[in-house]
Amino acid sequence: MVVGTLAASASPQAIIPARAAAEDVRVADFDWSDSVRNRRVPTRLYWPSAGMPTRPVPLIVFSHGLGQSRTGYSYLGRHWAANGYASLHVQHIGSDNSVWAGNPFEILDRVNDAAAEREAIARAADLSFALDRILDGSTSAFATFIDRKRIAAAGHSYGANTTLIVGGARVIRNGRPLDRRDARFKAGIVISAPPFYGERDLHAVLASVSMPTFHVTATEDVIELPGRRSPVQDRLDVYEAIGTSKKALAVFRGGSHSIFTDRPLTGGVTLNPQVKQATAEGAMAFLDLTFRGDATSLAAWGKTWRPILAFEPV
């Protein structure tokens, strides 16, 4: 598989109108609970039709960013489902929208708790547990209609880190690796990945990620959280540190960290829907390459969205 960096030098004035797909999407919420960990794992499933397909469909398991929930990133779930992919959005209790609730003077403590290593590991376990449940034929009506050879993890921000953890990222603690790799995930969609805070050697953390990964960021993709700041360069460093050559990088010109959420105005009323559309389409084009060996979709995607793509030198 030959996958390279996507770059462009076209004028940002060459604006592309966003295209809306005709939706035939079923949405279902599940309030699952992992009894082993005594942890709730709410999910929302976007299914690619009102009925069951005639053949198994690929699945994307999505992990939200800090302070979000299963209802967020709906533009991704709906687009993917409207185009033949099931999309299961997992809510991580402890780093979800509950972070913003409560005493505002304690928000730094809540953010620190949400970003702690134990929560990062718990989030990865959430993805594996949710995948277990949706593939369990004894309880899931969708299990027999999912193609188990075409399962991808995806996430934004903290969720991008979660995606990389189930893809093989690991750290060493007390001489032993903390490893939550789940080999059922065959590819990763990594949107706005922060650094692995507290880790000095990013290559050591990410060298063992062997699944193909599609990385997405923007030239104004700066993370600003209480007690934490991460520049765009961190996104590029994560891309470079991934251990496999089966990866691609898309850098949008302009935008912001939150442009990839459901917020409709961040980054501007014109660029915002374009970046969302391009991100949703780019992920599917990369999965076409990964799952079917078809590079034409990714090449066409790069040509279509060239006016809003840029490359930030590492």
C-alpha positions as CSV (number, residue, x, y, z in Angstrom):
1,M,0.0,0.0,0.0
2,V,1.5,3.3,-1.0
3,V,0.0,6.2,1.0
4,G,1.5,9.7,1.1
5,T,1.1,13.1,2.5
6,L,-1.7,15.2,1.0
7,A,-0.6,18.7,0.2
8,A,-1.7,21.6,-1.9
9,S,-0.7,25.1,-2.9
10,A,-3.9,26.3,-4.6
11,S,-5.5,29.6,-3.6
12,P,-7.9,29.4,-0.6
13,Q,-10.2,31.7,-2.6
14,A,-11.1,28.7,-4.8
15,I,-14.0,27.7,-2.6
16,I,-15.7,24.4,-3.0
17,P,-19.5,24.2,-2.2
18,A,-20.3,21.6,0.4
19,R,-22.3,18.7,-0.9
20,A,-25.1,17.1,1.1
21,A,-25.7,13.4,0.7
22,A,-29.3,12.2,0.6
23,E,-29.7,10.4,3.9
24,D,-31.1,7.0,4.4
25,V,-29.9,6.5,8.0
26,R,-31.2,4.7,11.0
27,V,-30.1,6.0,14.5
28,A,-30.3,3.9,17.6
29,D,-29.1,4.6,21.1
30,F,-27.8,1.9,23.5
31,D,-27.2,2.3,27.2
32,W,-24.8,-0.5,27.8
33,S,-22.9,-1.2,31.1
34,D,-19.6,-3.1,31.5
35,S,-20.2,-5.1,34.7
36,V,-16.6,-6.2,34.9
37,R,-15.4,-2.6,35.2
38,N,-18.6,-1.2,36.8
39,R,-18.7,1.4,34.0
40,R,-21.5,2.6,31.8
41,V,-20.8,2.8,28.1
42,P,-23.6,4.7,26.3
43,T,-23.5,4.5,22.5
44,R,-25.2,5.8,19.4
45,L,-25.3,3.8,16.2
46,Y,-25.8,5.3,12.8
47,W,-26.9,2.5,10.5
48,P,-26.8,2.7,6.7
49,S,-30.4,2.1,5.9
50,A,-33.9,1.8,7.4
51,G,-33.6,-1.9,7.1
52,M,-31.0,-4.6,7.1
53,P,-28.5,-4.8,4.2
54,T,-28.2,-7.7,1.8
55,R,-24.5,-8.2,2.7
56,P,-22.3,-7.2,5.7
57,V,-21.3,-3.5,6.0
58,P,-18.1,-2.1,7.4
59,L,-18.1,-0.5,10.8
60,I,-16.4,2.6,12.3
61,V,-16.3,2.9,16.1
62,F,-15.9,6.6,17.0
63,S,-14.4,8.1,20.2
64,H,-15.3,11.7,21.1
65,G,-13.1,14.5,22.3
66,L,-12.8,15.7,25.9
67,G,-16.2,17.1,27.1
68,Q,-18.3,15.7,24.3
69,S,-20.8,12.8,24.2
70,R,-22.3,10.1,21.9
71,T,-24.6,12.7,20.3
72,G,-21.6,14.7,19.0
73,Y,-19.9,14.4,15.6
74,S,-23.3,13.6,14.1
75,Y,-22.2,14.9,10.7
76,L,-19.6,12.1,10.5
77,G,-22.0,9.4,11.6
78,R,-24.7,10.5,9.3
79,H,-22.4,10.9,6.3
80,W,-20.7,7.5,6.8
81,A,-24.0,5.7,7.3
82,A,-25.6,7.4,4.3
83,N,-22.7,6.0,2.2
84,G,-22.7,2.4,3.4
85,Y,-20.8,2.4,6.7
86,A,-22.2,1.7,10.1
87,S,-20.8,4.2,12.7
88,L,-20.9,3.5,16.4
89,H,-20.3,6.5,18.6
90,V,-19.1,5.7,22.1
91,Q,-19.6,8.0,25.1
92,H,-16.8,7.9,27.7
93,I,-18.2,8.5,31.2
94,G,-15.6,10.5,33.1
95,S,-14.3,12.5,30.1
96,D,-17.6,13.3,28.5
97,N,-19.8,16.5,28.8
98,S,-20.0,16.0,32.6
99,V,-16.5,17.6,32.7
100,W,-18.2,21.0,32.1
101,A,-20.9,20.5,34.8
102,G,-20.6,21.6,38.4
103,N,-18.6,24.2,40.2
104,P,-16.7,26.3,37.7
105,F,-13.8,26.8,40.2
106,E,-13.2,23.0,40.1
107,I,-13.1,22.7,36.3
108,L,-9.3,22.3,36.3
109,D,-9.5,19.4,38.7
110,R,-12.2,17.8,36.5
111,V,-10.1,18.3,33.3
112,N,-7.1,16.8,35.1
113,D,-9.1,13.7,36.2
114,A,-10.5,13.3,32.7
115,A,-7.1,13.5,31.1
116,A,-5.4,11.1,33.6
117,E,-3.8,7.9,32.4
118,R,-6.4,5.7,34.0
119,E,-9.1,7.4,32.0
120,A,-7.2,7.2,28.8
121,I,-6.9,3.4,29.3
122,A,-10.6,3.2,30.3
123,R,-11.6,4.9,27.1
124,A,-9.7,2.3,25.0
125,A,-11.5,-0.4,27.0
126,D,-14.8,1.3,26.2
127,L,-14.2,1.0,22.5
128,S,-13.3,-2.7,22.8
129,F,-16.4,-3.3,25.0
130,A,-18.7,-1.5,22.6
131,L,-17.3,-3.5,19.8
132,D,-17.9,-6.7,21.8
133,R,-21.5,-5.7,22.3
134,I,-22.4,-4.7,18.8
135,L,-20.8,-8.0,17.4
136,D,-22.5,-10.2,20.0
137,G,-25.1,-12.2,18.0
138,S,-27.0,-13.2,21.1
139,T,-27.9,-9.6,22.0
140,S,-27.3,-7.5,18.9
141,A,-29.6,-7.5,16.0
142,F,-26.8,-5.9,13.9
143,A,-24.1,-8.4,14.6
144,T,-24.6,-10.6,11.5
145,F,-24.7,-7.6,9.2
146,I,-21.3,-6.2,10.2
147,D,-18.2,-7.1,8.1
148,R,-15.7,-8.1,10.8
149,K,-12.8,-7.8,8.3
150,R,-13.6,-4.1,7.8
151,I,-13.7,-2.5,11.2
152,A,-12.0,0.9,11.9
153,A,-11.5,3.0,15.0
154,A,-11.9,6.8,14.7
155,G,-11.8,9.8,17.0
156,H,-11.3,13.5,17.5
157,S,-8.8,15.0,19.9
158,Y,-8.7,12.9,23.0
159,G,-10.6,10.4,20.9
160,A,-7.8,10.4,18.4
161,N,-5.5,9.3,21.2
162,T,-8.0,6.6,22.1
163,T,-8.0,5.4,18.5
164,L,-4.2,5.2,18.6
165,I,-4.2,3.2,21.8
166,V,-6.5,0.5,20.4
167,G,-4.3,0.6,17.4
168,G,-1.2,-0.3,19.4
169,A,0.2,2.8,21.1
170,R,1.7,2.0,24.4
171,V,3.7,3.3,27.3
172,I,6.0,1.6,29.8
173,R,5.1,1.7,33.5
174,N,7.2,0.0,36.2
175,G,9.0,-1.9,33.4
176,R,5.8,-3.3,31.9
177,P,3.9,-2.0,28.8
178,L,0.4,-0.7,29.2
179,D,-1.1,-2.1,26.0
180,R,-4.8,-1.9,25.0
181,R,-4.3,-2.9,21.3
182,D,-7.4,-4.5,19.8
183,A,-6.5,-6.4,16.6
184,R,-10.1,-6.3,15.4
185,F,-9.5,-2.7,14.4
186,K,-7.9,-2.7,11.0
187,A,-7.6,1.0,10.4
188,G,-7.7,4.3,12.3
189,I,-9.1,7.8,11.5
190,V,-7.0,10.2,13.6
191,I,-8.5,13.7,13.8
192,S,-6.6,16.4,15.6
193,A,-4.5,14.1,17.8
194,P,-2.9,15.8,20.9
195,P,0.5,14.7,22.1
196,F,0.6,11.9,24.7
197,Y,1.0,14.3,27.6
198,G,3.8,13.4,30.0
199,E,5.5,11.2,27.4
200,R,8.9,12.4,26.3
201,D,9.6,9.9,23.5
202,L,6.6,10.0,21.1
203,H,8.2,7.6,18.7
204,A,8.5,5.0,21.5
205,V,4.8,5.4,22.2
206,L,3.6,5.2,18.6
207,A,6.2,2.9,16.9
208,S,4.1,-0.1,17.6
209,V,1.0,1.3,15.8
210,S,0.9,-0.9,12.7
211,M,-2.7,-0.4,11.4
212,P,-3.1,2.1,8.5
213,T,-4.0,5.6,9.8
214,F,-5.5,8.7,8.2
215,H,-4.5,11.9,10.0
216,V,-6.5,15.1,9.8
217,T,-5.7,18.6,11.1
218,A,-5.8,22.2,10.2
219,T,-3.3,25.1,10.2
220,E,-5.2,26.8,13.1
221,D,-5.8,23.5,15.0
222,V,-4.6,24.7,18.4
223,I,-5.9,23.0,21.6
224,E,-6.7,25.4,24.5
225,L,-7.8,23.7,27.7
226,P,-7.5,24.7,31.3
227,G,-3.9,23.9,32.2
228,R,-3.1,22.5,28.7
229,R,-2.1,24.0,25.3
230,S,-1.1,22.1,22.2
231,P,0.0,23.7,18.9
232,V,-0.6,22.3,15.4
233,Q,3.0,20.9,15.4
234,D,1.9,18.3,17.9
235,R,-0.6,16.9,15.3
236,L,2.3,16.6,12.7
237,D,4.6,15.1,15.3
238,V,2.0,12.3,16.0
239,Y,1.7,11.6,12.3
240,E,5.5,11.3,11.9
241,A,5.9,9.1,14.9
242,I,3.5,6.4,13.7
243,G,5.4,3.3,13.1
244,T,3.9,2.2,9.8
245,S,4.3,3.8,6.4
246,K,0.6,3.0,5.7
247,K,-0.6,6.4,6.7
248,A,-1.8,9.7,5.1
249,L,-2.0,13.3,6.3
250,A,-4.5,15.9,5.4
251,V,-3.9,19.5,6.6
252,F,-6.7,22.0,5.9
253,R,-5.8,25.7,5.4
254,G,-7.5,27.6,8.2
255,G,-10.0,26.1,10.6
256,S,-9.6,25.4,14.3
257,H,-9.6,22.5,16.7
258,S,-13.3,22.6,17.2
259,I,-14.1,22.9,13.5
260,F,-14.2,19.1,13.5
261,T,-17.0,19.0,16.2
262,D,-20.7,19.7,15.4
263,R,-20.2,23.4,16.0
264,P,-21.5,25.2,12.9
265,L,-19.6,28.5,12.9
266,T,-16.1,27.9,14.2
267,G,-13.6,28.4,11.4
268,G,-16.1,30.5,9.4
269,V,-19.5,29.9,7.9
270,T,-18.0,28.9,4.5
271,L,-15.0,26.9,5.6
272,N,-16.7,25.0,8.4
273,P,-19.1,22.9,6.3
274,Q,-16.4,22.3,3.7
275,V,-13.9,20.9,6.3
276,K,-16.6,18.7,7.7
277,Q,-17.6,17.4,4.3
278,A,-14.0,16.9,3.3
279,T,-13.1,15.1,6.5
280,A,-16.1,12.7,6.2
281,E,-15.3,12.0,2.6
282,G,-11.5,11.7,3.1
283,A,-12.0,9.1,5.8
284,M,-14.1,6.9,3.5
285,A,-11.7,7.3,0.7
286,F,-8.8,6.2,2.9
287,L,-10.8,3.2,4.0
288,D,-11.5,2.3,0.4
289,L,-7.7,2.1,0.0
290,T,-7.2,0.2,3.2
291,F,-10.1,-2.3,2.8
292,R,-10.4,-2.7,-0.9
293,G,-7.0,-1.7,-2.3
294,D,-8.7,1.1,-4.3
295,A,-6.5,4.2,-4.4
296,T,-8.7,6.1,-6.9
297,S,-11.1,7.4,-4.3
298,L,-8.3,9.0,-2.3
299,A,-6.7,10.5,-5.3
300,A,-10.0,12.0,-6.5
301,W,-10.6,13.3,-3.0
302,G,-7.3,15.1,-3.0
303,K,-8.0,16.7,-6.3
304,T,-11.6,17.8,-5.3
305,W,-10.5,19.4,-2.0
306,R,-7.2,20.8,-3.2
307,P,-8.3,24.4,-2.8
308,I,-8.7,24.1,1.0
309,L,-5.7,21.7,1.6
310,A,-2.4,22.9,2.8
311,F,0.8,21.4,4.1
312,E,2.5,22.6,7.3
313,P,6.1,21.6,7.1
314,V,7.2,19.4,10.1
